[in-house]
């Protein structure tokens, strides 16, 4: 018989095992008459305070249907278990009310430390044990199911020691993750500033300047020009084809191909049964720029992707606009940076009218002002920005890998501690946590 994830997980326990009902009981106390008004919420960061008028997430018109939780309770969200990216368990820090859909477990044994079992059930959650256990259409677990869940039974002193260790070590790891994420944010801001400054001032900061006549562009080198996009090329909407035509045929550039890439991939996944006439009318050539044209939200409008090489036989989606510059006006690699500039995106956002869907018109695109250095200078600027981007992406990617390694170590450390695979006292005393963190940092710097 196949071993379940739960059986495999519980086989790791280093202590005696018993159902959770040996240490906890289930209770649901409804907030009748609004006896309690302090609202709490179970999130990926645990149980946090939340104002009654907070508009984030689902709202209740009558909080008297919520249930009361007390400090030290465990709160579980065990509905829709197929969704592995939502919060599942948290330790309640103070009295308050939460959703009636949550499961409340109360420690009812003197040898049960809520902090330890909060860490234990958190390990169950991120090992995806809950997700394989539920029943019903939305894969739910009942309070009875939870009370039958096998838990380890270390002595109370050990529980507290493990909880103290995990509180301390995860806080260290979380601080490192936060610092690295801030570093990525600073890098991103610096990169965006570099692009904007270079596209506005060029590479020679001592060159004479003039006013551009466009407030959000500001001064530009005196030998540069400002032009409306419609004066240096022409635009066209993409092809509209019925759904039955997709799945085979010729290359089809989709909305996501543009939205996700500053350069169009030479090989796209989409295929469509386009006609020879379609492939002549909706061609894609080196230097073409595609823009996302329509979406449910303005935040996804006006993203660009540049065609660096000809794409023979390809057509592009109706949710896109193709801009084809006049020969010699725009270097393709320069376009890559020019049209992903946040100032141009702000121009779209300001000028666009929203009805039921956000939509970028050809007229608005043609009115968009752009800076036009001489073509040779465009190529120099593009090469400079490409080198700078390569450096930024290398450092950013290494930092993201380091963050993922820290998260993996955090998860493994919690699992090992709550199942008894490590003795936390000797583990901490040996200096192993410091060495593991140093090793992760050294991997990033290599």
Secondary structure, 3 states (H helix, E strand, C coil): CCCCHHHHHHCCCCCCEEEHHHCEEECCCECHHHCCCCEEEEECCEEEECCCCCCCCCCCCCHHHCEEECCCCEEECCCCCCCCCCCCEEECCCCEEECCCCEEEEECCCCCCHHHHHHHHHHHHHCCCHHHCCECCCCECCHHHHHCCEEECCCHHHHHHHHHHHHHHHHHHHHHHHHHHHHHHHHHHHHHHHHHHHHHHCCCCCCCEEECCCCCCCEEECCCEEEEHHHCEEEEECECCCHHHEEEEEEEECHHHHHCCCECCCCCCEEECCCHHHHHHCCCCCCCEEEECEECCHHHCCCEEECCCCCCCCEEECCEEEEEECCCCCCHHHHHHHCCCHHHHHHHHHHCCCCCCEECCHHHHHHCEEEECCHHHHHHHHHHHHHHHHHHHHHHHHHHHHHHHHHHHHHHHHHHHHCCCCCHHHHHHCCHHHHHHHHHHHHHHC
